[in-house]
Amino acid sequence: MTTRQRWFDRNFAFDIAIARFPDVIERLRGTPARLAERVESLAPVELTGKPGGVWSIQENVGHLLDLEPLWLARWENFRDHQTALVPADLQNRATDTANHNQAGLRSLLLGFRTARARLVDALENADESLRSATAQHPRLKQPMRLIDHAFFVAEHNDHHLATITALLRQLRRQ
C-alpha cells in the first residue's frame, strides 16, 4: 500500500481556469452525498474505532463539519475584499474536543449537508469579479482566488474521504 501524503505536507498550484468554477462547485455540492454513502452502513465499532489513536471515521466526519464555518468565513473574506484569509486552527482543537464519537452520525451528516449547502449557495452567487478576487492564504503564504479556495476545500474533503477509506480497511484487517 502506498503511504499517503499528510494534508499539511501538500503543495498547491493555484492555476485553475475560472471557467472550471462550476465543476469545482459540483465537487463541493456532491461531498455530503459521497460522505453519507461511504459511512451510513458502517457498524458503530467501525465508525468509532481509533486504530493507532488517530481520529475515528466518525471524528473525520465531524472534522469536515467543524471546518464549514472556516470555509464560509474565508468566502466572506473574498466577498469583503480582504487581503488575507482568516487563519485555521492548525491544532484542530474543535475536532479534538467535540466528542464526535458520542454524537449521532445522522446529526453530523445532516449538519454537514446543511452547512455545505450554505457554502455552495454563496459560491454559486459569486459574480465573475469575485470568483477571480485574490487573498493571501495564511498557512500556505501564497495568494489564492475564490476558485482556488473552493478547489482547496474540495481537495480537503477528498483527503478525508480517502482517510475514511483507509481507516475502514485498517479496522477490517484487525
C-alpha positions in Angstrom: 0.0 0.0 0.0 1.3 3.5 -0.9 1.9 5.8 2.0 -0.5 8.7 1.9 0.8 12.3 1.9 -0.2 14.2 5.0 -2.5 17.2 4.4 -0.1 19.7 5.8 2.7 18.4 3.5 0.7 19.2 0.4 1.6 22.0 -2.0 -0.9 23.7 -4.3 -0.5 25.4 -7.6 -3.5 27.7 -7.8 -3.9 27.9 -11.6 -7.3 26.5 -12.3 -9.2 28.3 -15.1 -12.1 30.4 -13.9 -14.2 28.6 -16.5 -13.9 25.5 -14.3 -15.7 27.1 -11.3 -19.0 25.2 -12.0 -17.0 21.9 -12.0 -15.4 22.7 -8.6 -18.8 23.7 -7.1 -20.2 20.4 -8.2 -17.4 18.6 -6.3 -18.4 20.6 -3.2 -22.1 20.0 -3.7 -21.5 16.3 -4.0 -19.4 15.8 -0.9 -22.3 15.3 1.5 -23.8 12.6 -0.6 -20.4 10.8 -1.1 -19.7 11.1 2.6 -23.1 9.6 3.6 -22.7 6.8 1.0 -19.4 5.9 2.5 -20.3 5.8 6.2 -24.1 5.3 6.7 -23.9 1.5 6.5 -20.9 1.1 8.9 -21.2 -0.6 12.2 -20.7 1.6 15.4 -17.4 -0.2 16.1 -16.2 0.8 12.6 -17.4 4.4 13.0 -15.7 5.0 16.3 -12.7 2.7 16.2 -9.4 4.6 16.6 -6.6 2.4 15.2 -3.3 3.8 16.3 -5.0 6.6 18.3 -5.9 8.6 15.2 -9.3 10.2 14.6 -12.0 7.7 14.1 -14.2 7.6 10.9 -16.9 9.5 12.8 -14.4 12.1 14.0 -13.3 12.6 10.4 -16.9 13.2 9.6 -17.2 15.6 12.5 -14.0 17.4 11.4 -15.5 18.1 7.9 -18.5 19.7 9.7 -16.2 21.6 12.1 -14.4 23.3 9.2 -17.5 24.5 7.4 -17.6 27.8 9.3 -14.0 28.4 8.3 -14.7 27.9 4.6 -17.7 30.2 4.8 -15.6 32.8 6.7 -13.0 32.7 4.0 -15.7 33.2 1.4 -16.7 36.3 3.3 -13.1 37.4 3.3 -13.2 37.3 -0.5 -16.6 39.0 -0.6 -15.4 41.8 1.7 -12.2 42.3 -0.4 -9.9 41.3 2.5 -6.2 41.0 1.6 -5.7 37.9 3.8 -7.9 34.9 4.7 -8.8 34.1 8.3 -6.4 31.5 9.7 -7.4 28.0 10.6 -6.8 26.4 14.0 -3.9 24.2 12.8 -4.2 22.1 16.0 -7.8 21.2 15.2 -8.9 21.8 18.8 -12.6 21.9 17.8 -12.4 18.4 16.5 -10.3 17.1 19.3 -12.7 18.5 21.9 -16.0 17.9 20.2 -16.5 14.3 21.2 -17.9 13.4 17.8 -17.9 9.7 18.6 -20.7 10.3 21.1 -22.7 12.3 18.6 -25.3 10.7 16.3 -23.9 10.0 12.9 -27.1 11.2 11.2 -26.8 14.5 13.1 -23.3 15.0 11.9 -24.2 14.2 8.3 -27.2 16.5 8.4 -25.2 19.3 9.9 -22.6 18.9 7.2 -25.1 18.8 4.4 -26.8 21.9 5.7 -23.6 23.9 6.2 -22.2 22.8 2.8 -25.4 23.9 1.1 -24.8 27.4 2.5 -21.2 27.4 1.1 -22.3 26.2 -2.3 -25.1 28.8 -2.4 -22.6 31.5 -1.6 -20.1 30.3 -4.2 -22.8 29.9 -6.9 -23.9 33.5 -6.4 -20.4 35.0 -6.7 -20.0 37.2 -9.7 -17.1 36.9 -12.2 -15.0 39.6 -10.4 -15.5 37.9 -7.0 -14.6 34.5 -8.5 -11.2 35.8 -9.5 -10.6 38.0 -6.5 -7.4 37.1 -4.5 -6.4 37.0 -0.9 -3.4 35.6 0.9 -3.7 32.1 2.4 -2.3 32.3 5.9 -0.6 28.9 6.2 0.5 28.5 2.5 1.7 32.1 2.4 0.5 32.4 -1.2 -2.3 34.3 -2.9 -5.4 32.3 -3.9 -8.5 33.2 -5.8 -12.0 32.3 -4.7 -11.9 29.4 -7.2 -8.7 28.2 -5.7 -10.3 28.4 -2.2 -13.2 26.2 -3.5 -10.7 23.8 -5.0 -8.7 23.7 -1.7 -11.9 22.8 0.2 -12.8 20.1 -2.4 -9.2 18.6 -2.0 -9.5 18.7 1.8 -12.9 16.8 1.5 -11.4 14.2 -0.7 -8.4 13.9 1.6 -10.7 13.0 4.5 -12.8 10.7 2.4 -9.7 8.8 1.5 -8.7 8.8 5.1 -12.0 7.2 6.0 -11.5 4.5 3.4 -8.0 3.8 4.7 -9.3 3.6 8.3 -12.1 1.2 7.3 -9.6 -1.0 5.5 -7.3 -1.0 8.6 -10.2 -1.7 11.0 -11.4 -4.6 8.9 -7.9 -6.2 8.8 -7.7 -6.2 12.6 
